[in-house]
Structure formats: structure tokens, C-alpha cells
Amino acid sequence: MEKKIMLGNEAIARGAYEAGVKVSAAYPGTPSTEISENIALYNDIYAEWSPNEKVAMEVAIGASISGVRAMASMKHVGVNVASDPLYTISYSGVNGGLVLVAADDPGLYSSQNEQDTRCVARAALVPVLEPSDSQEAKDFVKYAYGLSEKYDTPVIVRTTTRLAHSQGTVTLEDRVEVEDKPYQRDPGKYVMMPGNAIGRHVYVEQRMKAMAEDGSAFPINRAEYHDTSIGFITSGIPYQYVKEACPNASVLKLGMVHPLPRKLIEEFASKVEKLYIFEELEPVIEEQVKSWGIEAIGKEIFTVQGEYSANMIREKVLGEKVEFKAPAQVPARPPILCPGCPHRSVYSVLNRLKIHAAGDIGCYTLGAVPPLNVIDTTVCMGSSISTLHGMEKAKGKEYIKNWVAVIGDSTFMHTGVNSLMNMVYNQGTGTVLILDNSTTGMTGHQDHAATGKTLKGETVPAISIYHLCKSMGIAHVIEVNAFDTQKLEQTVKEEVARDAVSVIIAQSPCVLLKGNVFPYKCRPVTDACKKCGLCLKPGCPALTKAEDGSIRIDETMCNGCGLCMQLCKFQAIEQVEI
């Protein structure tokens, strides 16, 4: 048996491979992205980037119903998008095993909220497994498929940022070739009209009850008895913190966190003197355990916010005074767009025109912070266009004459299309600015339906955003080079003045895309510099001010986009070929 050091996400992909999964669908989202990127390396698995998480879930559901093992992967807010099919497939059940990998983000490293997928799972009546390290990440995925097929249910494997991006030793095993299950037409099971759903709901409740009873014997739930004066009920990454801070304490490690194995928990609680429930985010385990009349300490001393740590146990449980060393003093590094980013060029124009923007999810959300100060709202994927539409319907056409909706190309394909369709259908007025940088930039340059490449790297016809917008009957759809600030400014002025729906597609590839060649650098012409600082306004990190007030350009950072040169009114910056 070969052993390999793997990221948690890499181990999840390996688990899918070893479990005999044949279909994988996902939409990229930190911290889940690397799961699908690694699954794509296995030729035995069909893997795709879907336009959004709802579609990914439905693709996996279709594969499962046809009789093969299937997986959908996404971050926690993506589960919201996929919740419609998730809640219903819980009723329908499966044919081939079906697993949803949901990556939560305690600490908000790359998310707009800190929601707990276990809460969704409880509402949807779907079991949840939660691994604690890379080895378990692989093993729990395989175990999940067994549970899925035995209990006729989709299964959620919940991971977190810390597990997804931590490394651990994993023992590799051979792939199990699972024979396809025959498909048999069964409308009572797979057609969830009300009459059928009523009966399936009864089945689901019975299924969850059976899993709760059987869970006390599941090997992924285990009691580790040592010093019984202190006991912990925990799961996932927090288990590692418990073992680090209290290596001699007794621990009930739950691999299945929903439904809870009540008999095992009651037995463990009866054998320890003082019981702590140590779980990140919501008190999902704690509330159920306390509802059974079991005395335990949980959120009274532990926070519902952010990541946990071993020091939290040392301080709150052991009463130790934990000295937190001040981090090494390093220069402040606020979030900022990359040098040469086309979004900066667009925002410099909007800022100059004093345009407000309803924003969306992507790198371009950084347009909300100084010095760009353009984005006013960000809610969720695809929300920018709907937000602008709501403003116009609430306040009238004149109110939004200095507003636009800003959305990226990948986000537009995700759910922006529906929002734009709604604006057209309901006779809205407003200007939508699609920042087309030819990639899903924020999550690490994944392709999508408008790039002409699949997850497997195959070349396919790219969907034209321009023609997609035109097909909705939008008369004014304009494509502009994102770095042509003069034309962009003129276009924005014209379009926000219209009493109609208009779309501006600002095009320029992400500066970090592989294969991009930058033949130019920008250099200051020191003698011509008037020290006015106009070139500094967009906040390009390649530009700094010298002690005498003149401009310096770091050639190692500069990509020669020419934005600073366009802003300079005194020809004090030149673009030179390299």
C-alpha cells in the first residue's frame, strides 16, 4: 500500500476514485475547488464544472438515478444554491450512491457568511459525516457511499477550510469497480408530486431514525476512554484540538454528526464526570444532547464565531493563562487587485464618473475598498443585477442614473443570466457591466461555459456572452476593451442615461492567466512628472511615491497595462517594449 501526503481536498478526490465514482459535478468555490481539480486527474471519472451548484447537484442526481455512484462538490454558500434539488432528493432517495461534499468556512477566510451546513442537513433530513484529517477525508467518502446505498439516501460529507487545505498522510488503495445498478422506472420514488412526496416523507423519517439507532455501532463513531474526569464530544478538526490540549481526556469522536447516535452518546456521558461539547459554529450537537437531559458545557464558554483552537480549551477548560505572542511586525497588506488587473481600469472610470455599483461575488468585490470605492453592495452570486433592478423599481429610473450593476463573466453564467432575464422581462431600466476576464478568477482560474475549455481541458464551443444578452432582446449590448478608458467612459455615460436595459461587456483577460504575454512595461519620465498623483488614484501596487513626490514604478510588478499612462496628463509615464 502506497502512502502519500495529501491535502484534505486531494484526499476527498482520492476517496471518490477508490469508491468507484463515475460522475462528478461542481462549481468552483473556496475552500472546495481543489476537490474537482484533483478528480479531473482520474480518467475513470467524468468530471465537469457546472454553471452553478444547483446544476451540479442535479447532474449528480441524474447519474445516481441512472445507477452509478456520483458526487457533487461545493462550498457552504453553494449548498444554498443547490438546496432545492437537495431537499427533494432526500425524499426520493438514490439508486447509485450519491454524496455531496460541502466545504464550510469557519473564520470567513473566503466567504460572505459563516453558515453551518449541518443546519441545512437537519432541515433537509440528510445524514452528515465529518472527517478530522486527510486519511479520514478519503475513508469517510468511501464509507458515505456505503451508507448512501444501504439507507437509500444522499449523504453529505462536511469539511472545513482547515481540513480542506491541511496536509496529512494517506494510505492509497485500489479503485473498487462498482457494478452499475439497474434502473427501474418508479414514479412513486422519483417523481416528487405531492401525493408521492407524502409517502416518501414518512420513509425519510423512518430512515433517519434507523440511522440514528444503527449509528452507535458505526466504526466512524468511537469512544476513546482515558481519564474520565473530563469528557469531550467532538468531531472534525476540533477533535485535533482536543487531542492536542487534553491528550489524556476521554473523547467521543463523532464521524456521523447527523443523525446523532443517541445510545452511544448517553453511554459516554454516563461514564465521564464533566462533559464538554466542542464544536465549531452552531450548537448542533449541543442542543440535541441537552434536549435529552444530559448535562454538558458548550456554548456557555465556547464561541459560535470563527475557528476553534487548542488554546481555547487550555484557557476555557483547563483554566490556563494563555499568552498570545504578538505576530511578527510586517508591513500592512490590505486586499488589493493585482497589477495590470482589468477590473482596476474599469473602476477607475466608474470612480471618476462618481458611479455607484451594485456588486457581486468575485475578485472585483475589491472595488468596494479604498482607493477605488465603487462597489456599494455585495450579497451573493448573481445578486448585482437583481439588486439594481430592485432599486429601480423602488425609487424610479432617475435614481439609478448614477448606478450600474457589476458582475464577472463566470458569475454571470452562474446566476446572473437569470437576473438579467428578469430585468428584461419586467421592463426594468439599468446598465449591467459584465467584467469579462475569461476565467473564474477568485477561486484560481477555473474555466466556465464562456471560456471554451472544460474541467478536463477539452476545447469546446464557447458560449458568447454578447449573443446571449442579445438573445434576450436587449438592443444595447456593447463590447469594450477594459483598458480603453476613453471609450469605456464614453460608453458608460451613454448607457446609464438610457431608459432601457443595456449591457457593457468590458473585456480583457485576467493578468494571471497562464499563457498571457506582456510585451510592455510602464516607466516614469521623471523630468516630466508634476507630482500630481493622478496615476496613484487607482491604487496599482506597482506604483509608489518617492520621497520627493515623484512616481516610481516597480518593473518586477508592472505588467504594462498602461492605465497609469492614460491617467497622466503630462506624458510623465511611457510604455516601453521589453
N, C-alpha and C positions, 0 to 999 in steps of 0.2 A: 504494500500500500504506500503510495507516494504521499508525502506531506508537503504542503505549500503554505506560505504566508499570504493571506488574502484579506482584502478589505471586506467588511461585512456585506456590502453590496455585491462584491465579486463572489462571495460565498453563497449568497442567495441565488445568483445566476447559476452557480455550480450545482446547487441543490435542485434547481429546475431541470437541469440537464440530466442529473443522475436519476431523478424521479420519472424520467420518460416524457417530460412535457413536449408537446409538438407545436403549440401555438402560444406566442407571447405578444401582447399589445400594450402600449404605454404612451404617455405623453411626458416629455422631459420636465422634471421639477426637482430642484434640490430639496432634500438630500437623497432622492430616489434614482437620479438619472443613470448612474453607472450600472444599475441592475440590467437595464435593457442593452446598454452598450456592451456589456460582457456576454449577455445571452446571444447577441448577434454574432459572436465569435463561434458559436456552436452550429455547425451546418445541419444538425439533426432537428433544430428548432426553427420554425418560421417565426421571424421577429419583425415587428413594424413599429414605426412612430405613427400613431393615430392623430387625427386633427385635434382631439381633446380627450379627456379622461372618460367621459360618457361613452364615446365611440369605442375607446379601448376596452371598456368593461363589456360592452355589447359584442365586440369581436370575440373576446374570451368566452362569453356566454354561448355564442353560436358554436364555437369549437367544442365546448363542453357538451352541449346538447347533441352534437353530431357523434360524440362518443370518444373524444380524445382528451387527454389532460391539457389544461390551458391555464395561463397566468395573465393577470393584468397588474401593472405596477404604476404607482403614482405617489405624490406627496400628499400630506394630510388635507390640504385645501382642494386638491384634485378629487378626493373622495366625495367632497360636497357636489362636484360636478357629476360624479358617477353615481350619486346616491339614488337617483331614480331607478335605473336598472338593478342596482344592488338590493334595494328593499324588496323588489319583486322577485328576483332570482332566489332570494331567501325562501320565499313561498314555493316557487317552482321546484327548487332543488336542482340537482345536477344529473348528468349521465357520466361523462368522463369527469375526473376530479377537477375542481375549479378553485384557484387560490388568488386572492387579491393581496398584494403586498402594499401596505400603507406606511409611508415614512413620516412620522411626526417630527416636530422641530422644537423641542423644549429649549428655551433660551432665545428663540426667534433669530437664529443665525441668518436665515434667508427666507423669511415668510412674513405675511401681514397679520397673522394671529398665531396663537399658541394652542389651538384646539386639540382635544384628546380623542383619537379615533375610537377608543374603547366606548365612548359615549354613543357614537354613531352605531357601533356594533350592537350595543344593548338595545337601541331603538329598532334596529333592523333585524334583530334576532339571529345574529351571525356569530359563530364562535371565533375567538381570537387567541392566537398563540404569540408569545413574546420571547424571543431568544435573548441571551445575555452576552454572547460572544460570536466570533466568526464561525467556529465549529458548530455551535447550536443554530446559527443562521442557516447553514446548509442542511443540518439534520432536521430542523423544525419544518423546513419547506417540504422535505420528503415525507415527514410524519403527517403534515397537513393534508397531503393528497390521500393518504390512507383514511384519515378521518372524514374527508370530504366524500369519498365514495362509500364508506361504511354507513355514515349517517345521512347521506343524501343532502348535502349542504355545501354552499360555498364556505370557504374558511379564509379569515383574514390573518395574515402574518404581519404583526405590527413591529416596526423597527423605529429607531430614532436617529437623529443626526450623529450622536456619539457612536452608536453601533455601526451605522452605515459607513462612516469614514474612519473607523479604527481598524487596525490590522490584528490578525491573530493566526495561529497555526491551524490548518485544516487538513484532515486526512481525506484524500481523494479516493473515491470508489468508482466502479464501473457504472455505466448507464444501464438502467433497467428498461428493457423494451416492453412497455405495457401494451397488451393487445387491445386494439380499439373495441370499445363496447358497441354492440349493435344498436342502431337507432330504431325505436318503435314508436309509431305515431301514438300520442297520448295527450289529447287536448285537455283533459281534466288536470294534467300535471303541468303542461307547458303553455296553455292559453289562459292567462290570468284575467278573465272576465269575472265579474262579481260572484256569480254562482259557483264557479270553480275555486275562487280565492277563499271563499268562506271555509270550505273543507280543508284547503291547504293550510290555512292559519291554525286550525286545530292540530294538524300534523306537525307543524313547526314547533308549537308549544310542547308537544309530546317529545319531539326530537331534542329540544333544548333540555328538557327535564331528564331525559335518558343520558345525555352527555354529562350533565352535572353529577348524576349518580355514578356513572362509569369513570368520571374524571379522577376520582380518588385512587384509582388503580393505574392511571396513565403514567408511564415512566417519565414523562416530561414534568410531572408534578412530584416533587420529592421533599421529604423532611430530613434535615441534617441535624441530628441531636448531639449537642455538646453540653455546655453549661446551660442548664435550664432556668437559671435565674433571670435571664433575658432571652426573649424570643423575637424574631422578626418574620413577618410575612412580606415578601417582596417578589419582584420579577424584573426581567430585562436588565438593562445596565445598572440600575440601583442595587441589584444583587452584588455586583462587583464592589460597590462602595461599602456595603455591609461587611463583606468578607475582608476588606482592607482595614476597616476601622474596628471591627469586632470579630476577629478570626475565631474566637472560642465560643461565640454565642450560638444558640440554636436557631436554625433558619428553615422556614418553609418556603422553598423556591417554587413559584408557580410558573410553569411553562404555558399553561392554558389559563388566561386571565378572565375569560368569559366563555361559557358559564363557569362559575366557581365551584370547585369540588367541596361541597359543604362538609361532608363527613370527615374528610382529611383535615380541613381547617379546624373543625370542632375538636378533633383528636389532638392536633398540635397545640391548640390553645389551652387544653386541659393539662398539658404537661409542662408548660412554662409559667413562671411566676409573674412576669411582667411582659406584656405583648405590645410590640410596636408594628405599625403598618407603614412601610416605607415605599411610597410610590410617587413618581413624578406626576405633575399636573393634577388632574381631578381626583377626588377621593372615591374612585370607582370601586376598589376592593373594600376600602374602609367602611363606606356607607352600608354595603351589604353585610359585612361581618358584624358590624354593630347592630344591624337590624335583627340579627339572630340572637341578640342578648349577650354577645361576647364582649367583654371589656378589653379595650385596646386604645392605644395612643397613636394618633396620626396627625391630622392637620392642625391640632391644637398647638403643636410645636414645629411642624414642618410646613413649608410654604406651598402654595398652589401655583407659584410662578417660577419659571426658569428651570435650569438643570439642578440636580442634586449633586452632592459630593460626599466623600468620606469625612471631610472636616465638619459637615453639617451634623453627622452622627456623633463625632467626637465632642462637639460643642453642646448639642441639644440632649443627647442621651447620656454620655459619659461625664458631662459637666466639665470638660477640659477647656482651658483657655487657649483658644487657637490664635496664634499670631500670624497675621497675614502680612507677608513681606510685600513692600511696595514694589511694583513692577519696575524693571529697568527703564530709565528715562530715555525715551526715544522721541524723535520728532513726531508731532501730531500728523496723522494721515487720514484726513476726512475722506469719505467716499467721493469719488470723482470719476467722470468719464475719461476714457483713455485718450492719450494724444492722438489726434487725427480722427476721432470718432465723428461720424456724420451727424449724430444727434446734437453735438455741440454747435455745429454750424446752423442747424435748424433753430435751436433755442436762442442763438444769438440774434436771429432775425425776429423771433417772437418777442424777445425781451425788448428789443429796440422799438418794436411797434406797440409795446405795452399790452400784449395779448395774454389773456389768461387761458389756461389749458386744463380741461378735464383729462386726467391721466389714466394710465393703465399699468399692467404688470410687465416689467422688463428693465433692461439697463437704463432706458430712457426715463424711468421714475426718478433718476438722479437730477432731472430738470427741476425738481422741487426745491433743491438746496442752493445756497449761495455758491457762486455769484450769478447763476442762471435765473433762479427764482421765477419759473414759468408755470410749472405744474401746481395746480391748486387742490386736486382731488385724486385719490387712488383707492379703489375699493377692491376690485377683483378682476380676473381675466375677462376682457371684453366689455368692461363696465363704462369705459370712457364715452363711447358713442351714446349709450343709453342715458348716462348722466347728463350729457349735453342736451339730449332730446327732452329729458325731464325739466331741465332749466328753461328751455324754450317754451314748453307747454305751460309752465308755471308763471313765467314772467313776460313772455312775449318775444317777438322777433328782435326788437330793438335791444333788449337786454343782452343778447348773445352776439352783438356786433363786434365785441372785442373778446370773444371766446372761440376756441377751437377744441375739438377732441383729438387727442394724440394717442396713437396705438401702433405697435410694431407689426411687422408682417406676419410673424408666427402667431402672435396673439390675435391678430385679425382673422387668421384662418381658424383659430381655436374657437372663439365665440363672438368675435367682432362682426363676422358676416351676418349673424342673426340680428345683432343690434342695428346695423346699417339697414338691413331689410325692414326692420320695424320703423326706423326713421322715415324711410321712403313710403311705406305702406300707410303710415299715419300722418302723412303730409307735413312732415317736420321741416324745419329750416335749420341749417347749420353746416359748418365746414369741418370735415374729418381729414386729419393729417395722418397718413399712413407712413411711418418711418420704415422704409424697406431696406434693411441692411443684409438681406439674403441669407438669414440664418436665425436660429433661436439663440441669441447671444448670451443672455444672462446665465443659462444653465450649461454653457460650454460648447456652443456651436453645433447644435444638432440640426439636421435637415427637417424640412416640413414639405407640405404639398405644393408649395410655390417655389421650391428650390431646384427641383428636377433630380433629386437624389433620395434614395430610400435609406432606412437604417442599415440595410445590408450593403449599401454602397452602389446599388444598381442605378443606372441612368434611366429616368422615366420622363414623360412629358411634364413640364412644369405648368401648374395652373397659373394663368395670367390674372393677377390682381386687378389690373386695368380692365380687362374684359369681363371679369366677374362683377365689378362695380357697374360697368356699362349695361350688363345684362339685367340689372335691377331697374333700368330705366333712368339712371342718373345722367343727365345731359352734360354736366360739367365734371369731367374726370381729367385731371392734368398730371402728367409725369414731369418731374423736375429733378435735375441733379442737385443733391442735397448741398453741395458746395458752391453752387451758383447762387450766391446770396442775393445778388441784384434781381435775378429773375424770380427767386423764391419770395423775396419781399414784395415785389410787384404782384405776384400771383396771390399771396395771402391777402393783400389789400383788396384785390378784386373779388375774391371768393367770399370773404366774410361780409362783404357789402351786399351779396345776393340774397334775395328772398326765396331761396331754394336749397336743396341738399347739394353740396358739392364735395368732391374728394380731391385732395392733393396727395400724390404719391411721391415722397421725397426719397430718391434712390441713390444709394452709394453703399457698397459692401462694407461689412464690419472690418475695421482696420486690422483685426487679429485673425481674420480668416486665413487658413493655410493657402499658400499659392499667391497671396497678394504681393505684388511687387511695387515698391515705392521708389520711383526714379528721381525724386526731388528731395531737397532739404530746404528749409527756410533759414535764412541768415540775416542778422541785423546789419543795416548800413548805419554805423554808429554816428557818422558825421551828420546824417540827415535826421536823426531821432530828435523829436521835440519834447520827449519825456511826458507825453500827454496821457499815456496809459490806456488808450483805447484798445490796443491789441491784447491787453491783460483782462479785459472785461469778461470774455467767455470762460476764463479760468483754465486754460490749457496748461497742464503741469510741465510742459516743455519750456514754458516762458517764465522767466523770473526778472525781478527788477534789481539792478546793480545799486551799489551804494550811492552812486551819483545820479540815480534816477533813470538811467538808460536801460534798454532792454537787452537781456541775454537769452539765447535760445540753446538749449541742451541738444546737441546734434544726435546724441545717443537715444534720445526720446522722440525727437521730431520725426514725423512721417511725411512731412512736406505737403500737407493738405492745402495750405495756402490761405486758411481762414484769417490768420493774423495779418497776412499781407493785404487781404481785401479790406480789412478794417482800418489799416494805416492810411491816413490821408496825405502823408508826406513822403511816400516811397522810401520809407526807412527800413523796410524789410524786403528782401529779394528772394525769389525762388530759384535755386540753382540745381542743375542736373548733377547727379552723382554717378 
